[in-house]
Amino acid sequence: MPTSERGRLLWQCRRGMLELDIALQTFVAREFDNLTPSQREQFSELLQCPDDMLWSYLFGGVVPVDDSTADLIERIKTSAGP
């Protein structure tokens, strides 16, 4: 992935909640290069969600209706772990 694209996504990972910042930035650092182009696009679209929705998905136990989004959320959660 071009450095400018990675930088743009890392900037979009900066949210209003520290927990989101850490989870999303860790995911980009550890996993983003391994995603397929469609998964990369899906992650970019996920970053358009409001902070409260992202927090609910990542920490609040809310499961997205779309299976592919739910899988991506699980992957983000896993990458943010120890």
VEXVOBA-628796 format. One record per atom (N, C-alpha, C): residue number from 1; residue in three letters; atom name; x, y, z. Coordinates in steps of 0.02 Angstrom, whole numbers, plus 50000, padded with zeros to 5 digits. Each point is the difference from the previous one (the first is absolute). Layout:
% VEXVOBA-628796
R  n  res  atom  xx  yy  zz
R  NUM  ala  CA  X  Y  Z
...
This chain:
% VEXVOBA-628796
R  n  res  atom  xx  yy  zz
R  1  met  N  50043  49941  50000
R  1  met  CA  49957  50059  50000
R  1  met  C  50045  50061  50000
R  2  pro  N  49983  50051  49960
R  2  pro  CA  50040  50061  50000
R  2  pro  C  50002  50033  50069
R  3  thr  N  50057  50030  50015
R  3  thr  CA  50009  50032  50065
R  3  thr  C  49948  50054  50012
R  4  ser  N  49981  50037  49948
R  4  ser  CA  49951  50053  50009
R  4  ser  C  49932  49971  50020
R  5  glu  N  49982  49943  49972
R  5  glu  CA  49936  49967  50017
R  5  glu  C  50002  49975  50072
R  6  arg  N  50056  49971  50020
R  6  arg  CA  50008  49977  50069
R  6  arg  C  49996  50059  50048
R  7  gly  N  50032  50054  49983
R  7  gly  CA  49998  50059  50043
R  7  gly  C  49930  50029  50006
R  8  arg  N  49964  50001  49944
R  8  arg  CA  49931  50024  50002
R  8  arg  C  49957  49958  50046
R  9  leu  N  50008  49935  49995
R  9  leu  CA  49960  49955  50042
R  9  leu  C  50020  50006  50073
R  10  leu  N  50065  50006  50013
R  10  leu  CA  50021  50009  50070
R  10  leu  C  49972  50065  50028
R  11  trp  N  49998  50052  49960
R  11  trp  CA  49970  50063  50022
R  11  trp  C  49926  49991  50016
R  12  gln  N  49965  49962  49958
R  12  gln  CA  49929  49988  50011
R  12  gln  C  49988  49956  50061
R  13  cys  N  50050  49962  50021
R  13  cys  CA  49995  49959  50060
R  13  cys  C  50002  50041  50063
R  14  arg  N  50020  50063  49995
R  14  arg  CA  50002  50045  50058
R  14  arg  C  49928  50021  50013
R  15  arg  N  49974  49978  50056
R  15  arg  CA  49930  50011  50016
R  15  arg  C  49995  50043  50062
R  16  gly  N  49940  50007  50025
R  16  gly  CA  49989  50038  50061
R  16  gly  C  50006  49959  50063
R  17  met  N  50015  49936  49993
R  17  met  CA  50006  49955  50057
R  17  met  C  50067  49963  49995
R  18  leu  N  50038  50001  50054
R  18  leu  CA  50066  49969  50000
R  18  leu  C  49996  49925  49984
R  19  glu  N  49949  49966  50026
R  19  glu  CA  49994  49928  49987
R  19  glu  C  49994  49986  49925
R  20  leu  N  49961  50041  49966
R  20  leu  CA  49994  49992  49927
R  20  leu  C  50065  50014  49965
R  21  asp  N  50034  50054  50020
R  21  asp  CA  50065  50016  49970
R  21  asp  C  50047  49941  50004
R  22  ile  N  50006  49971  50059
R  22  ile  CA  50047  49945  50010
R  22  ile  C  49980  49939  49959
R  23  ala  N  49937  49980  50003
R  23  ala  CA  49978  49940  49964
R  23  ala  C  50008  50008  49925
R  24  leu  N  49979  50057  49973
R  24  leu  CA  50002  50009  49927
R  24  leu  C  50071  50010  49974
R  25  gln  N  50041  50039  50036
R  25  gln  CA  50069  50010  49978
R  25  gln  C  50041  49936  50006
R  26  thr  N  49987  49961  50052
R  26  thr  CA  50034  49936  50007
R  26  thr  C  49982  49954  49942
R  27  phe  N  49936  49999  49981
R  27  phe  CA  49978  49959  49944
R  27  phe  C  50036  50020  49936
R  28  val  N  50004  50064  49986
R  28  val  CA  50035  50022  49939
R  28  val  C  50073  49979  50003
R  29  ala  N  50032  50009  50057
R  29  ala  CA  50071  49984  50006
R  29  ala  C  50013  49925  49991
R  30  arg  N  49956  49958  50028
R  30  arg  CA  50012  49928  50000
R  30  arg  C  49969  49963  49940
R  31  glu  N  49943  50022  49976
R  31  glu  CA  49961  49959  49954
R  31  glu  C  49984  50030  49932
R  32  phe  N  50002  50065  49994
R  32  phe  CA  49972  50030  49940
R  32  phe  C  50032  49975  49936
R  33  asp  N  50065  49991  50001
R  33  asp  CA  50035  49977  49939
R  33  asp  C  49979  49930  49979
R  34  asn  N  49971  49962  50045
R  34  asn  CA  49979  49931  49985
R  34  asn  C  49929  49996  49974
R  35  leu  N  49964  50055  50000
R  35  leu  CA  49930  50000  49977
R  35  leu  C  49996  49999  49924
R  36  thr  N  49947  49971  49975
R  36  thr  CA  49986  50002  49928
R  36  thr  C  49978  50071  49982
R  37  pro  N  50002  50018  49937
R  37  pro  CA  49976  50067  49981
R  37  pro  C  49927  50013  50022
R  38  ser  N  49957  49951  49997
R  38  ser  CA  49931  50011  50021
R  38  ser  C  49996  50009  50076
R  39  gln  N  50041  49964  50038
R  39  gln  CA  50001  50009  50072
R  39  gln  C  50029  50069  50018
R  40  arg  N  50049  50023  49962
R  40  arg  CA  50028  50066  50011
R  40  arg  C  49947  50054  49989
R  41  glu  N  49962  49992  49947
R  41  glu  CA  49945  50047  49986
R  41  glu  C  49948  49998  50056
R  42  gln  N  49985  49941  50022
R  42  gln  CA  49951  49992  50054
R  42  gln  C  50025  50034  50064
R  43  phe  N  50064  49993  50016
R  43  phe  CA  50028  50033  50058
R  43  phe  C  49996  50076  49993
R  44  ser  N  50016  50025  49941
R  44  ser  CA  49995  50071  49987
R  44  ser  C  49928  50024  50011
R  45  glu  N  49951  49962  49976
R  45  glu  CA  49930  50017  50010
R  45  glu  C  49980  49996  50074
R  46  leu  N  50027  49951  50035
R  46  leu  CA  49985  49993  50072
R  46  leu  C  50022  50062  50038
R  47  leu  N  50055  50030  49979
R  47  leu  CA  50026  50060  50033
R  47  leu  C  49954  50060  49991
R  48  gln  N  49950  49995  49957
R  48  gln  CA  49952  50054  49991
R  48  gln  C  49944  49998  50053
R  49  cys  N  49997  49945  50037
R  49  cys  CA  49949  49993  50052
R  49  cys  C  50014  50048  50058
R  50  pro  N  49947  50022  50033
R  50  pro  CA  50010  50043  50060
R  50  pro  C  50036  49961  50055
R  51  asp  N  50034  50038  50043
R  51  asp  CA  50039  49969  50054
R  51  asp  C  49957  49955  50044
R  52  asp  N  49940  50022  50017
R  52  asp  CA  49959  49960  50045
R  52  asp  C  49982  49932  49969
R  53  met  N  49989  49999  49935
R  53  met  CA  49985  49937  49966
R  53  met  C  50062  49954  49999
R  54  leu  N  50058  50029  49984
R  54  leu  CA  50061  49960  50000
R  54  leu  C  50014  49972  50070
R  55  trp  N  49991  50042  50051
R  55  trp  CA  50011  49978  50068
R  55  trp  C  49953  49942  50017
R  56  ser  N  49937  50006  49980
R  56  ser  CA  49951  49947  50013
R  56  ser  C  50021  49934  49967
R  57  tyr  N  50025  50005  49940
R  57  tyr  CA  50023  49940  49964
R  57  tyr  C  50062  49969  50033
R  58  leu  N  50048  50042  50019
R  58  leu  CA  50063  49974  50025
R  58  leu  C  49999  49983  50074
R  59  phe  N  49962  50037  50040
R  59  phe  CA  50003  49991  50072
R  59  phe  C  49932  49989  50033
R  60  gly  N  49947  50015  49965
R  60  gly  CA  49934  49997  50030
R  60  gly  C  49959  49937  49987
R  61  gly  N  50029  49954  49963
R  61  gly  CA  49966  49937  49987
R  61  gly  C  49948  50002  49945
R  62  val  N  49995  50056  49964
R  62  val  CA  49953  50005  49944
R  62  val  C  50032  49966  49939
R  63  val  N  49962  49958  49967
R  63  val  CA  50024  49964  49941
R  63  val  C  49970  50031  49938
R  64  pro  N  50041  50021  49952
R  64  pro  CA  49973  50028  49938
R  64  pro  C  49956  49950  49964
R  65  val  N  49949  50024  49967
R  65  val  CA  49954  49957  49963
R  65  val  C  50036  49965  49942
R  66  asp  N  50042  50036  49966
R  66  asp  CA  50037  49973  49942
R  66  asp  C  50055  49953  50024
R  67  asp  N  50000  49939  49974
R  67  asp  CA  50049  49950  50022
R  67  asp  C  50072  50020  49986
R  68  ser  N  50013  50031  49943
R  68  ser  CA  50069  50019  49984
R  68  ser  C  50024  50056  50046
R  69  thr  N  49955  50045  50019
R  69  thr  CA  50018  50052  50048
R  69  thr  C  50013  49970  50069
R  70  ala  N  49958  49952  50019
R  70  ala  CA  50009  49966  50064
R  70  ala  C  50068  49964  50001
R  71  asp  N  50019  49968  49944
R  71  asp  CA  50065  49967  49996
R  71  asp  C  50057  50050  50006
R  72  leu  N  49993  50057  49968
R  72  leu  CA  50052  50052  50004
R  72  leu  C  50006  50026  50072
R  73  ile  N  49944  50011  50033
R  73  ile  CA  50001  50023  50070
R  73  ile  C  50036  49949  50043
R  74  glu  N  49986  49936  49991
R  74  glu  CA  50034  49948  50038
R  74  glu  C  50075  50001  49987
R  75  arg  N  50018  50011  49938
R  75  arg  CA  50071  50003  49983
R  75  arg  C  50034  50060  50033
R  76  ile  N  49965  50056  50003
R  76  ile  CA  50027  50060  50034
R  76  ile  C  50008  49985  50075
R  77  lys  N  49950  49969  50030
R  77  lys  CA  50004  49983  50071
R  77  lys  C  50059  49954  50014
R  78  thr  N  50009  49950  49958
R  78  thr  CA  50054  49952  50009
R  78  thr  C  50068  50034  49994
R  79  ser  N  50007  50044  49952
R  79  ser  CA  50065  50033  49989
R  79  ser  C  50017  50048  50057
R  80  ala  N  49949  50026  50034
R  80  ala  CA  50012  50048  50054
R  80  ala  C  50019  49965  50065
R  81  gly  N  49990  49934  50003
R  81  gly  CA  50017  49962  50060
R  81  gly  C  50075  49995  50010
R  82  pro  N  50020  49970  50056
R  82  pro  CA  50072  49995  50016
R  82  pro  C  50039  49959  49950
